[in-house]
Amino acid sequence: MPRTAPRQRAEGPFATRSASTRTDAPPLARTRPPVPPVDRSPKHLTVGHLLRQLQNLDLDLDQPIRLAINPDFPFAHYVGADVVVRNGTAFIADDGQEDYLPAGVRDALGWA
């Protein structure tokens, strides 16, 4: 049986190595993209979500509430005092325009 010359290892950027000899491979967990956090807020506000948001604020109970209306022409509107429930949905009326929406509120809402 004729002897063949030993195989030479490839060098350079196209060289291949077996997985067992690689020492520069990052751990598997670092190669996966990070999982984005789950947004637990509802697409449309629910009574429970509104209550949880208000309970987490450090507010005076006599502090007024306003609605931010219309990102293209932003105004602050009064919230009506009556809540009407029909077919499982709570309705709160707009009770008129107060003034322009403050710039800080527009910025926080991404309406700037």
N, CA, C and O atoms as a printed pandas DataFrame, in Angstrom:
     atom_number atom_name residue_name chain_id  residue_number  x_coord  y_coord  z_coord
0              1         N          MET        A               1    0.837   -1.162    0.000
1              2        CA          MET        A               1    0.000    0.000    0.000
2              3         C          MET        A               1    0.890    1.235    0.000
3              4         O          MET        A               1    1.769    1.360    0.853
4              5         N          PRO        A               2    0.675    2.154   -0.948
5              6        CA          PRO        A               2    1.543    3.324   -1.013
6              7         C          PRO        A               2    1.195    4.304    0.103
7              8         O          PRO        A               2    0.040    4.456    0.499
8              9         N          ARG        A               3    2.202    4.935    0.571
9             10        CA          ARG        A               3    2.013    5.943    1.620
10            11         C          ARG        A               3    1.658    7.266    0.972
11            12         O          ARG        A               3    2.232    7.652   -0.046
12            13         N          THR        A               4    0.697    7.959    1.580
13            14        CA          THR        A               4    0.321    9.282    1.084
14            15         C          THR        A               4    0.872   10.316    2.034
15            16         O          THR        A               4    1.111   10.049    3.211
16            17         N          ALA        A               5    1.063   11.472    1.509
17            18        CA          ALA        A               5    1.578   12.566    2.328
18            19         C          ALA        A               5    0.496   12.991    3.316
19            20         O          ALA        A               5   -0.690   12.966    2.986
20            21         N          PRO        A               6    0.898   13.382    4.531
21            22        CA          PRO        A               6   -0.105   13.846    5.506
22            23         C          PRO        A               6   -0.810   15.092    4.976
23            24         O          PRO        A               6   -0.221   15.910    4.269
24            25         N          ARG        A               7   -2.098   15.213    5.341
25            26        CA          ARG        A               7   -2.862   16.387    4.893
26            27         C          ARG        A               7   -2.385   17.627    5.621
27            28         O          ARG        A               7   -2.120   17.610    6.823
28            29         N          GLN        A               8   -2.286   18.676    4.875
29            30        CA          GLN        A               8   -1.888   19.953    5.484
30            31         C          GLN        A               8   -3.146   20.676    5.929
31            32         O          GLN        A               8   -4.187   20.590    5.277
32            33         N          ARG        A               9   -3.045   21.385    7.038
33            34        CA          ARG        A               9   -4.166   22.173    7.548
34            35         C          ARG        A               9   -4.278   23.451    6.749
35            36         O          ARG        A               9   -3.276   24.081    6.410
36            37         N          ALA        A              10   -5.506   23.824    6.455
37            38        CA          ALA        A              10   -5.740   25.096    5.769
38            39         C          ALA        A              10   -5.509   26.226    6.751
39            40         O          ALA        A              10   -5.811   26.107    7.938
40            41         N          GLU        A              11   -4.989   27.285    6.261
41            42        CA          GLU        A              11   -4.733   28.464    7.084
42            43         C          GLU        A              11   -5.542   29.629    6.530
43            44         O          GLU        A              11   -6.019   29.582    5.397
44            45         N          GLY        A              12   -5.692   30.667    7.333
45            46        CA          GLY        A              12   -6.362   31.879    6.869
46            47         C          GLY        A              12   -7.818   31.927    7.280
47            48         O          GLY        A              12   -8.278   31.120    8.088
48            49         N          PRO        A              13   -8.549   32.893    6.706
49            50        CA          PRO        A              13   -9.931   33.106    7.143
50            51         C          PRO        A              13  -10.891   31.996    6.742
51            52         O          PRO        A              13  -11.977   31.894    7.313
52            53         N          PHE        A              14  -10.517   31.151    5.760
53            54        CA          PHE        A              14  -11.410   30.097    5.307
54            55         C          PHE        A              14  -11.063   28.740    5.905
55            56         O          PHE        A              14  -11.622   27.716    5.511
56            57         N          ALA        A              15  -10.162   28.741    6.834
57            58        CA          ALA        A              15   -9.782   27.485    7.480
58            59         C          ALA        A              15  -10.941   26.981    8.318
59            60         O          ALA        A              15  -11.656   27.768    8.939
60            61         N          THR        A              16  -11.126   25.676    8.336
61            62        CA          THR        A              16  -12.185   25.095    9.160
62            63         C          THR        A              16  -11.557   24.335   10.311
63            64         O          THR        A              16  -10.467   23.774   10.188
64            65         N          ARG        A              17  -12.240   24.327   11.393
65            66        CA          ARG        A              17  -11.795   23.606   12.584
66            67         C          ARG        A              17  -12.955   22.787   13.097
67            68         O          ARG        A              17  -14.114   23.142   12.884
68            69         N          SER        A              18  -12.667   21.748   13.737
69            70        CA          SER        A              18  -13.751   20.967   14.341
70            71         C          SER        A              18  -14.250   21.718   15.576
71            72         O          SER        A              18  -13.528   22.517   16.173
72            73         N          ALA        A              19  -15.473   21.447   15.933
73            74        CA          ALA        A              19  -16.079   22.146   17.076
74            75         C          ALA        A              19  -15.335   21.855   18.365
75            76         O          ALA        A              19  -15.314   22.688   19.272
76            77         N          SER        A              20  -14.724   20.684   18.456
77            78        CA          SER        A              20  -14.060   20.330   19.705
78            79         C          SER        A              20  -12.757   21.090   19.906
79            80         O          SER        A              20  -12.278   21.196   21.035
80            81         N          THR        A              21  -12.171   21.624   18.830
81            82        CA          THR        A              21  -10.909   22.347   18.979
82            83         C          THR        A              21  -11.091   23.850   19.010
83            84         O          THR        A              21  -10.119   24.573   19.230
84            85         N          ARG        A              22  -12.307   24.353   18.796
85            86        CA          ARG        A              22  -12.516   25.812   18.816
86            87         C          ARG        A              22  -12.484   26.320   20.243
87            88         O          ARG        A              22  -13.170   25.800   21.122
88            89         N          THR        A              23  -11.692   27.322   20.453
89            90        CA          THR        A              23  -11.633   27.910   21.787
90            91         C          THR        A              23  -12.203   29.315   21.805
91            92         O          THR        A              23  -12.404   29.888   22.876
92            93         N          ASP        A              24  -12.468   29.881   20.624
93            94        CA          ASP        A              24  -12.957   31.250   20.562
94            95         C          ASP        A              24  -14.474   31.337   20.413
95            96         O          ASP        A              24  -15.005   32.440   20.283
96            97         N          ALA        A              25  -15.182   30.220   20.429
97            98        CA          ALA        A              25  -16.630   30.235   20.267
98            99         C          ALA        A              25  -17.283   30.740   21.552
99           100         O          ALA        A              25  -16.971   30.256   22.640
100          101         N          PRO        A              26  -18.197   31.722   21.425
101          102        CA          PRO        A              26  -18.889   32.222   22.618
102          103         C          PRO        A              26  -19.901   31.199   23.115
103          104         O          PRO        A              26  -20.348   30.350   22.344
104          105         N          PRO        A              27  -20.265   31.265   24.377
105          106        CA          PRO        A              27  -21.296   30.360   24.889
106          107         C          PRO        A              27  -22.587   30.547   24.109
107          108         O          PRO        A              27  -22.850   31.634   23.593
108          109         N          LEU        A              28  -23.385   29.510   24.020
109          110        CA          LEU        A              28  -24.611   29.539   23.236
110          111         C          LEU        A              28  -25.547   30.667   23.666
111          112         O          LEU        A              28  -26.175   31.306   22.821
112          113         N          ALA        A              29  -25.642   30.913   24.950
113          114        CA          ALA        A              29  -26.563   31.948   25.444
114          115         C          ALA        A              29  -26.184   33.327   24.927
115          116         O          ALA        A              29  -27.055   34.185   24.779
116          117         N          ARG        A              30  -24.923   33.558   24.651
117          118        CA          ARG        A              30  -24.503   34.879   24.178
118          119         C          ARG        A              30  -24.711   35.053   22.682
119          120         O          ARG        A              30  -24.661   36.180   22.190
120          121         N          THR        A              31  -24.938   33.986   21.954
121          122        CA          THR        A              31  -25.109   34.097   20.519
122          123         C          THR        A              31  -26.550   34.366   20.130
123          124         O          THR        A              31  -26.803   34.787   19.002
124          125         N          ARG        A              32  -27.497   34.140   21.015
125          126        CA          ARG        A              32  -28.903   34.398   20.717
126          127         C          ARG        A              32  -29.223   35.866   20.965
127          128         O          ARG        A              32  -28.695   36.474   21.895
128          129         N          PRO        A              33  -30.096   36.435   20.126
129          130        CA          PRO        A              33  -30.487   37.834   20.376
130          131         C          PRO        A              33  -31.303   37.928   21.650
131          132         O          PRO        A              33  -31.992   36.974   22.011
132          133         N          PRO        A              34  -31.238   39.065   22.343
133          134        CA          PRO        A              34  -32.010   39.208   23.588
134          135         C          PRO        A              34  -33.505   39.186   23.296
135          136         O          PRO        A              34  -33.952   39.657   22.250
136          137         N          VAL        A              35  -34.259   38.642   24.219
137          138        CA          VAL        A              35  -35.711   38.590   24.096
138          139         C          VAL        A              35  -36.274   39.917   24.581
139          140         O          VAL        A              35  -35.981   40.337   25.700
140          141         N          PRO        A              36  -37.086   40.590   23.751
141          142        CA          PRO        A              36  -37.648   41.869   24.198
142          143         C          PRO        A              36  -38.621   41.651   25.348
143          144         O          PRO        A              36  -39.261   40.602   25.426
144          145         N          PRO        A              37  -38.740   42.643   26.250
145          146        CA          PRO        A              37  -39.685   42.489   27.364
146          147         C          PRO        A              37  -41.115   42.440   26.847
147          148         O          PRO        A              37  -41.445   43.058   25.834
148          149         N          VAL        A              38  -41.950   41.702   27.552
149          150        CA          VAL        A              38  -43.348   41.573   27.169
150          151         C          VAL        A              38  -44.097   42.805   27.653
151          152         O          VAL        A              38  -44.017   43.175   28.824
152          153         N          ASP        A              39  -44.826   43.435   26.737
153          154        CA          ASP        A              39  -45.629   44.598   27.098
154          155         C          ASP        A              39  -46.939   44.093   27.672
155          156         O          ASP        A              39  -47.759   43.528   26.949
156          157         N          ARG        A              40  -47.141   44.292   28.966
157          158        CA          ARG        A              40  -48.335   43.792   29.634
158          159         C          ARG        A              40  -49.497   44.790   29.594
159          160         O          ARG        A              40  -50.578   44.492   30.101
160          161         N          SER        A              41  -49.289   45.956   29.004
161          162        CA          SER        A              41  -50.378   46.920   28.951
162          163         C          SER        A              41  -51.335   46.538   27.822
163          164         O          SER        A              41  -50.900   46.083   26.764
164          165         N          PRO        A              42  -52.617   46.720   28.045
165          166        CA          PRO        A              42  -53.582   46.348   27.012
166          167         C          PRO        A              42  -53.536   47.315   25.839
167          168         O          PRO        A              42  -53.094   48.456   25.976
168          169         N          LYS        A              43  -53.995   46.848   24.690
169          170        CA          LYS        A              43  -54.058   47.731   23.519
170          171         C          LYS        A              43  -55.025   48.883   23.791
171          172         O          LYS        A              43  -54.765   50.031   23.432
172          173         N          HIS        A              44  -56.125   48.553   24.422
173          174        CA          HIS        A              44  -57.114   49.557   24.800
174          175         C          HIS        A              44  -57.240   49.511   26.318
175          176         O          HIS        A              44  -57.252   48.434   26.913
176          177         N          LEU        A              45  -57.331   50.666   26.934
177          178        CA          LEU        A              45  -57.356   50.775   28.388
178          179         C          LEU        A              45  -58.560   50.050   28.982
179          180         O          LEU        A              45  -59.683   50.166   28.490
180          181         N          THR        A              46  -58.302   49.302   30.048
181          182        CA          THR        A              46  -59.381   48.646   30.791
182          183         C          THR        A              46  -59.532   49.345   32.137
183          184         O          THR        A              46  -58.643   50.082   32.563
184          185         N          VAL        A              47  -60.658   49.112   32.805
185          186        CA          VAL        A              47  -60.884   49.698   34.129
186          187         C          VAL        A              47  -59.782   49.250   35.083
187          188         O          VAL        A              47  -59.240   50.067   35.827
188          189         N          GLY        A              48  -59.449   47.968   35.069
189          190        CA          GLY        A              48  -58.411   47.447   35.962
190          191         C          GLY        A              48  -57.051   48.070   35.697
191          192         O          GLY        A              48  -56.336   48.418   36.637
192          193         N          HIS        A              49  -56.687   48.213   34.435
193          194        CA          HIS        A              49  -55.389   48.812   34.102
194          195         C          HIS        A              49  -55.349   50.278   34.523
195          196         O          HIS        A              49  -54.338   50.745   35.048
196          197         N          LEU        A              50  -56.441   51.003   34.295
197          198        CA          LEU        A              50  -56.505   52.406   34.712
198          199         C          LEU        A              50  -56.365   52.525   36.226
199          200         O          LEU        A              50  -55.620   53.373   36.717
200          201         N          LEU        A              51  -57.082   51.676   36.970
201          202        CA          LEU        A              51  -56.985   51.710   38.441
202          203         C          LEU        A              51  -55.562   51.405   38.911
203          204         O          LEU        A              51  -55.051   52.078   39.805
204          205         N          ARG        A              52  -54.915   50.391   38.313
205          206        CA          ARG        A              52  -53.532   50.059   38.706
206          207         C          ARG        A              52  -52.586   51.216   38.413
207          208         O          ARG        A              52  -51.714   51.519   39.227
208          209         N          GLN        A              53  -52.744   51.867   37.263
209          210        CA          GLN        A              53  -51.877   52.998   36.935
210          211         C          GLN        A              53  -52.073   54.143   37.925
211          212         O          GLN        A              53  -51.099   54.742   38.382
212          213         N          LEU        A              54  -53.317   54.448   38.255
213          214        CA          LEU        A              54  -53.579   55.543   39.190
214          215         C          LEU        A              54  -53.109   55.205   40.600
215          216         O          LEU        A              54  -52.630   56.086   41.314
216          217         N          GLN        A              55  -53.238   53.942   41.013
217          218        CA          GLN        A              55  -52.802   53.539   42.355
218          219         C          GLN        A              55  -51.288   53.615   42.506
219          220         O          GLN        A              55  -50.790   53.815   43.614
220          221         N          ASN        A              56  -50.555   53.460   41.423
221          222        CA          ASN        A              56  -49.096   53.503   41.484
222          223         C          ASN        A              56  -48.533   54.921   41.479
223          224         O          ASN        A              56  -47.327   55.106   41.642
224          225         N          LEU        A              57  -49.384   55.915   41.297
225          226        CA          LEU        A              57  -48.938   57.312   41.286
226          227         C          LEU        A              57  -49.031   57.904   42.684
227          228         O          LEU        A              57  -49.900   57.540   43.476
228          229         N          ASP        A              58  -48.126   58.814   42.965
229          230        CA          ASP        A              58  -48.152   59.527   44.236
230          231         C          ASP        A              58  -48.871   60.857   44.002
231          232         O          ASP        A              58  -48.238   61.898   43.828
232          233         N          LEU        A              59  -50.191   60.802   44.000
233          234        CA          LEU        A              59  -50.994   61.976   43.683
234          235         C          LEU        A              59  -51.897   62.356   44.846
235          236         O          LEU        A              59  -52.285   61.519   45.660
236          237         N          ASP        A              60  -52.217   63.632   44.900
237          238        CA          ASP        A              60  -53.252   64.130   45.799
238          239         C          ASP        A              60  -54.588   63.727   45.181
239          240         O          ASP        A              60  -54.782   63.912   43.980
240          241         N          LEU        A              61  -55.507   63.185   45.966
241          242        CA          LEU        A              61  -56.781   62.733   45.424
242          243         C          LEU        A              61  -57.634   63.868   44.865
243          244         O          LEU        A              61  -58.577   63.613   44.116
244          245         N          ASP        A              62  -57.324   65.112   45.214
245          246        CA          ASP        A              62  -58.056   66.259   44.681
246          247         C          ASP        A              62  -57.394   66.839   43.428
247          248         O          ASP        A              62  -57.848   67.853   42.899
248          249         N          GLN        A              63  -56.324   66.200   42.955
249          250        CA          GLN        A              63  -55.620   66.674   41.767
250          251         C          GLN        A              63  -56.491   66.427   40.531
251          252         O          GLN        A              63  -57.062   65.346   40.388
252          253         N          PRO        A              64  -56.600   67.422   39.633
253          254        CA          PRO        A              64  -57.465   67.254   38.462
254          255         C          PRO        A              64  -56.890   66.261   37.448
255          256         O          PRO        A              64  -55.684   66.016   37.403
256          257         N          ILE        A              65  -57.784   65.702   36.642
257          258        CA          ILE        A              65  -57.416   64.805   35.549
258          259         C          ILE        A              65  -57.813   65.478   34.250
259          260         O          ILE        A              65  -58.882   66.080   34.153
260          261         N          ARG        A              66  -56.946   65.373   33.249
261          262        CA          ARG        A              66  -57.246   65.919   31.919
262          263         C          ARG        A              66  -56.988   64.833   30.881
263          264         O          ARG        A              66  -56.191   63.920   31.098
264          265         N          LEU        A              67  -57.667   64.950   29.767
265          266        CA          LEU        A              67  -57.428   64.071   28.629
266          267         C          LEU        A              67  -56.517   64.795   27.645
267          268         O          LEU        A              67  -56.715   65.977   27.362
268          269         N          ALA        A              68  -55.534   64.094   27.131
269          270        CA          ALA        A              68  -54.693   64.629   26.061
270          271         C          ALA        A              68  -55.365   64.224   24.754
271          272         O          ALA        A              68  -55.548   63.038   24.480
272          273         N          ILE        A              69  -55.729   65.220   23.952
273          274        CA          ILE        A              69  -56.516   64.972   22.742
274          275         C          ILE        A              69  -55.751   65.428   21.505
275          276         O          ILE        A              69  -55.106   66.476   21.524
276          277         N          ASN        A              70  -55.821   64.648   20.433
277          278        CA          ASN        A              70  -55.385   64.989   19.092
278          279         C          ASN        A              70  -53.892   65.328   18.975
279          280         O          ASN        A              70  -53.506   66.476   19.195
280          281         N          PRO        A              71  -53.056   64.350   18.633
281          282        CA          PRO        A              71  -51.611   64.605   18.513
282          283         C          PRO        A              71  -51.258   65.659   17.464
283          284         O          PRO        A              71  -50.222   66.314   17.582
284          285         N          ASP        A              72  -52.104   65.838   16.434
285          286        CA          ASP        A              72  -51.802   66.828   15.387
286          287         C          ASP        A              72  -52.098   68.253   15.824
287          288         O          ASP        A              72  -51.502   69.193   15.298
288          289         N          PHE        A              73  -53.003   68.431   16.774
289          290        CA          PHE        A              73  -53.360   69.751   17.288
290          291         C          PHE        A              73  -53.677   69.560   18.771
291          292         O          PHE        A              73  -54.837   69.630   19.177
292          293         N          PRO        A              74  -52.624   69.314   19.589
293          294        CA          PRO        A              74  -52.824   68.809   20.957
294          295         C          PRO        A              74  -53.442   69.809   21.939
295          296         O          PRO        A              74  -52.962   70.929   22.116
296          297         N          PHE        A              75  -54.508   69.358   22.556
297          298        CA          PHE        A              75  -55.192   70.124   23.588
298          299         C          PHE        A              75  -55.418   69.245   24.810
299          300         O          PHE        A              75  -55.412   68.018   24.721
300          301         N          ALA        A              76  -55.617   69.897   25.955
301          302        CA          ALA        A              76  -56.028   69.232   27.179
302          303         C          ALA        A              76  -57.524   69.453   27.329
303          304         O          ALA        A              76  -58.017   70.572   27.189
304          305         N          HIS        A              77  -58.242   68.370   27.615
305          306        CA          HIS        A              77  -59.684   68.450   27.786
306          307         C          HIS        A              77  -60.056   67.996   29.189
307          308         O          HIS        A              77  -59.377   67.169   29.797
308          309         N          TYR        A              78  -61.153   68.561   29.687
309          310        CA          TYR        A              78  -61.691   68.137   30.968
310          311         C          TYR        A              78  -62.308   66.748   30.818
311          312         O          TYR        A              78  -62.795   66.385   29.747
312          313         N          VAL        A              79  -62.279   65.982   31.898
313          314        CA          VAL        A              79  -62.924   64.671   31.919
314          315         C          VAL        A              79  -64.290   64.844   32.565
315          316         O          VAL        A              79  -64.404   65.448   33.631
316          317         N          GLY        A              80  -65.315   64.319   31.928
317          318        CA          GLY        A              80  -66.659   64.404   32.480
318          319         C          GLY        A              80  -66.768   63.633   33.791
319          320         O          GLY        A              80  -66.028   62.675   34.013
320          321         N          ALA        A              81  -67.678   64.044   34.650
321          322        CA          ALA        A              81  -67.822   63.432   35.971
322          323         C          ALA        A              81  -68.659   62.153   35.943
323          324         O          ALA        A              81  -68.586   61.353   36.875
324          325         N          ASP        A              82  -69.449   61.950   34.892
325          326        CA          ASP        A              82  -70.316   60.783   34.826
326          327         C          ASP        A              82  -69.627   59.634   34.093
327          328         O          ASP        A              82  -68.906   59.837   33.116
328          329         N          VAL        A              83  -69.868   58.432   34.590
329          330        CA          VAL        A              83  -69.406   57.215   33.928
330          331         C          VAL        A              83  -70.654   56.418   33.571
331          332         O          VAL        A              83  -71.486   56.133   34.432
332          333         N          VAL        A              84  -70.778   56.062   32.303
333          334        CA          VAL        A              84  -71.919   55.298   31.829
334          335         C          VAL        A              84  -71.401   53.942   31.354
335          336         O          VAL        A              84  -70.435   53.866   30.594
336          337         N          VAL        A              85  -72.057   52.874   31.813
337          338        CA          VAL        A              85  -71.657   51.528   31.401
338          339         C          VAL        A              85  -72.757   50.948   30.527
339          340         O          VAL        A              85  -73.917   50.871   30.933
340          341         N          ARG        A              86  -72.376   50.538   29.317
341          342        CA          ARG        A              86  -73.299   49.900   28.387
342          343         C          ARG        A              86  -72.592   48.742   27.703
343          344         O          ARG        A              86  -71.464   48.878   27.229
344          345         N          ASN        A              87  -73.258   47.618   27.659
345          346        CA          ASN        A              87  -72.732   46.425   26.982
346          347         C          ASN        A              87  -71.323   46.069   27.445
347          348         O          ASN        A              87  -70.488   45.658   26.639
348          349         N          GLY        A              88  -71.057   46.225   28.741
349          350        CA          GLY        A              88  -69.772   45.834   29.300
350          351         C          GLY        A              88  -68.643   46.826   29.069
351          352         O          GLY        A              88  -67.487   46.504   29.344
352          353         N          THR        A              89  -68.938   48.010   28.576
353          354        CA          THR        A              89  -67.913   49.037   28.338
354          355         C          THR        A              89  -68.244   50.275   29.151
355          356         O          THR        A              89  -69.390   50.725   29.173
356          357         N          ALA        A              90  -67.230   50.830   29.824
357          358        CA          ALA        A              90  -67.410   52.061   30.600
358          359         C          ALA        A              90  -67.078   53.253   29.715
359          360         O          ALA        A              90  -66.031   53.286   29.069
360          361         N          PHE        A              91  -67.964   54.218   29.690
361          362        CA          PHE        A              91  -67.768   55.436   28.895
362          363         C          PHE        A              91  -67.609   56.617   29.835
363          364         O          PHE        A              91  -68.408   56.803   30.753
364          365         N          ILE        A              92  -66.575   57.415   29.605
365          366        CA          ILE        A              92  -66.333   58.644   30.349
366          367         C          ILE        A              92  -66.333   59.772   29.330
367          368         O          ILE        A              92  -65.574   59.740   28.362
368          369         N          ALA        A              93  -67.171   60.755   29.542
369          370        CA          ALA        A              93  -67.337   61.824   28.552
370          371         C          ALA        A              93  -66.233   62.863   28.635
371          372         O          ALA        A              93  -65.693   63.141   29.706
372          373         N          ASP        A              94  -65.912   63.428   27.485
373          374        CA          ASP        A              94  -65.078   64.621   27.389
374          375         C          ASP        A              94  -65.979   65.784   27.808
375          376         O          ASP        A              94  -67.122   65.876   27.359
376          377         N          ASP        A              95  -65.471   66.670   28.665
377          378        CA          ASP        A              95  -66.310   67.764   29.173
378          379         C          ASP        A              95  -65.797   69.129   28.725
379          380         O          ASP        A              95  -65.934   70.116   29.447
380          381         N          GLY        A              96  -65.213   69.183   27.549
381          382        CA          GLY        A              96  -64.796   70.467   26.988
382          383         C          GLY        A              96  -63.291   70.685   27.041
383          384         O          GLY        A              96  -62.567   70.037   27.797
384          385         N          GLN        A              97  -62.857   71.603   26.227
385          386        CA          GLN        A              97  -61.437   71.927   26.094
386          387         C          GLN        A              97  -60.991   72.894   27.173
387          388         O          GLN        A              97  -61.668   73.880   27.468
388          389         N          GLU        A              98  -59.824   72.589   27.763
389          390        CA          GLU        A              98  -59.255   73.481   28.771
390          391         C          GLU        A              98  -58.258   74.441   28.132
391          392         O          GLU        A              98  -58.424   75.658   28.213
392          393         N          ASP        A              99  -57.212   73.889   27.491
393          394        CA          ASP        A              99  -56.130   74.719   26.954
394          395         C          ASP        A              99  -55.271   73.844   26.054
395          396         O          ASP        A              99  -55.556   72.664   25.850
396          397         N          TYR        A             100  -54.210   74.449   25.518
397          398        CA          TYR        A             100  -53.233   73.665   24.763
398          399         C          TYR        A             100  -52.580   72.653   25.695
399          400         O          TYR        A             100  -52.416   72.912   26.887
400          401         N          LEU        A             101  -52.210   71.509   25.149
401          402        CA          LEU        A             101  -51.517   70.485   25.925
402          403         C          LEU        A             101  -50.099   70.969   26.223
403          404         O          LEU        A             101  -49.402   71.389   25.299
404          405         N          PRO        A             102  -49.645   70.925   27.482
405          406        CA          PRO        A             102  -48.290   71.383   27.808
406          407         C          PRO        A             102  -47.232   70.617   27.006
407          408         O          PRO        A             102  -47.388   69.429   26.721
408          409         N          ALA        A             103  -46.158   71.319   26.650
409          410        CA          ALA        A             103  -45.092   70.742   25.828
410          411         C          ALA        A             103  -44.492   69.493   26.465
411          412         O          ALA        A             103  -44.184   68.535   25.755
412          413         N          GLY        A             104  -44.320   69.480   27.778
413          414        CA          GLY        A             104  -43.755   68.317   28.462
414          415         C          GLY        A             104  -44.630   67.085   28.309
415          416         O          GLY        A             104  -44.121   65.970   28.196
416          417         N          VAL        A             105  -45.944   67.279   28.304
417          418        CA          VAL        A             105  -46.876   66.163   28.142
418          419         C          VAL        A             105  -46.803   65.666   26.689
419          420         O          VAL        A             105  -46.773   64.461   26.439
420          421         N          ARG        A             106  -46.776   66.606   25.741
421          422        CA          ARG        A             106  -46.639   66.213   24.318
422          423         C          ARG        A             106  -45.382   65.382   24.105
423          424         O          ARG        A             106  -45.416   64.363   23.414
424          425         N          ASP        A             107  -44.269   65.814   24.699
425          426        CA          ASP        A             107  -43.011   65.090   24.552
426          427         C          ASP        A             107  -43.106   63.700   25.165
427          428         O          ASP        A             107  -42.650   62.726   24.566
428          429         N          ALA        A             108  -43.700   63.596   26.369
429          430        CA          ALA        A             108  -43.815   62.302   27.050
430          431         C          ALA        A             108  -44.695   61.328   26.256
431          432         O          ALA        A             108  -44.475   60.117   26.299
432          433         N          LEU        A             109  -45.674   61.847   25.544
433          434        CA          LEU        A             109  -46.561   61.015   24.725
434          435         C          LEU        A             109  -45.976   60.731   23.342
435          436         O          LEU        A             109  -46.527   59.930   22.586
436          437         N          GLY        A             110  -44.871   61.377   23.014
437          438        CA          GLY        A             110  -44.272   61.206   21.693
438          439         C          GLY        A             110  -45.026   61.959   20.605
439          440         O          GLY        A             110  -44.990   61.577   19.436
440          441         N          TRP        A             111  -45.701   63.019   20.991
441          442        CA          TRP        A             111  -46.483   63.813   20.042
442          443         C          TRP        A             111  -45.738   65.059   19.566
443          444         O          TRP        A             111  -46.324   65.896   18.879
444          445         N          ALA        A             112  -44.491   65.195   19.907
445          446        CA          ALA        A             112  -43.752   66.425   19.574
446          447         C          ALA        A             112  -43.481   66.548   18.101
447          448         O          ALA        A             112  -42.871   67.524   17.665
